[in-house]
Amino acid sequence: MNYAFRDLYLNMSKKQIIWLQIIYWGFNFIGTVITPNFFVPETNRWEVHVLRVTFFMVKIVTFYISYFFIFPKVFKLEKLYSAVFVFILTLLCFASMRYAVEELLLPSTLGFRNYDENTGLLYYFFDNIYNSSLTTFIAGILWILEKYGVAENDKKQLLIEKKHAELQALKTQINPHFIFNSLNNIYSLVYQKSDKALTAIEELGQLLRYSTKDLEKDSISLDKEIGYIDSLIALEKLRIRNPELLIIEKDIRHPHLKISPMLLVPFVENAFKHGDFRDKGFEMKISDHDEVLHFYLLNYKTQKMKDDVSGIGIQNVKKRLEILYPKHQLEIENSKKEFIVDLKIDLRNE
């Protein structure tokens, strides 16, 4: 199947299929019933008009018998020889109905027939091979478009809705997790009766004002995401012994690039949660050269830090990256003493 046809049917909707049928039958009516009146005037007797209309009606009935019954029951895309059986059945249907109308119904009601009186069904069968071919072909094309195209389109839409729902669920997991850790830090400061406790509460309030509003969005600007990180670091600095050991390098040239909210924050939050800040710090670098985000974070581990990366925040981000940025590059090095995150995301199409 070539790519043009694949793209056509993958984006076909039920409504478009209906409009294609309306357009097809509109042109067919003009070609079968209306146009001959202008180009073949010598055959414009009333009997001929009746035969044109009945012929058009037979095509419509055959089309939808094939469309709704023959194709669904007989045709299999993986078994192309089934198309031969579909064609034969449609031809039999077309010839039989035309014979019944033109050689049985019309003579008994209006007193004329289309062919000679002794014309049999077998003659109708062979005489209508061409006439039924186009009807079968168009019915088959539209049925395939609906069967596979609309189904694929619906399936794709369901996947999009599923991913959206999953992303919403993942994002709602971030906020409680982040709040829990921040409140734990503030609790420590209050317990120590530190003067930094009030400042910490103010920083947390600022973060919550940002996150509550922006988590509902599909994307935010890169500078806002980095602003979250800056606020988080400012909050965490209040509790660590040597904040000057935190090495932070930022080279942001495209601050308005779009990124999914709270995508980088969990890595930083994880570093503070499990990092060793007694006499060490961490190293964080963020750049967006050529509109490709490069996020690097190294922190030193405490003895209590988990050997496996299984925290809610990190696993959450991994799932979101797989959904939103399938071509991202994420390397996590989890040695005995260090935890390193190296993430690259192409934001040019965001």
Protein Blocks (a to p, Z undefined) as FASTA:
>chain_A
ZZklmmmmmmccfklmmmmmmmmmmmmmmmmmmmmmmmmmmlmcfklmmmmmmmmmmmmm
mmmmmmmmmmmmmpcfklmklmmmmmmmmmmmmmmmmmmmmmmmmmmmnopafbdfklcf
klmmmmmmmmmmmmmmmmmmmmmmmmmmmmmmmmmmmmmmmmmmmmmmmmmmmmmmmmmm
mmmmmmmmmmnopaklmmmmmmmmmmmmmmmmmmmpmbdcfklmmmmmmmmmmmmmmmmm
blmlpccddddfblmbccdehklmmmmmmmmmmmccklpccddddddehhiacddddddd
dfklcfbdcbfklmmmmmmmmmmmmmbccdddddfkbccddddddfklZZ
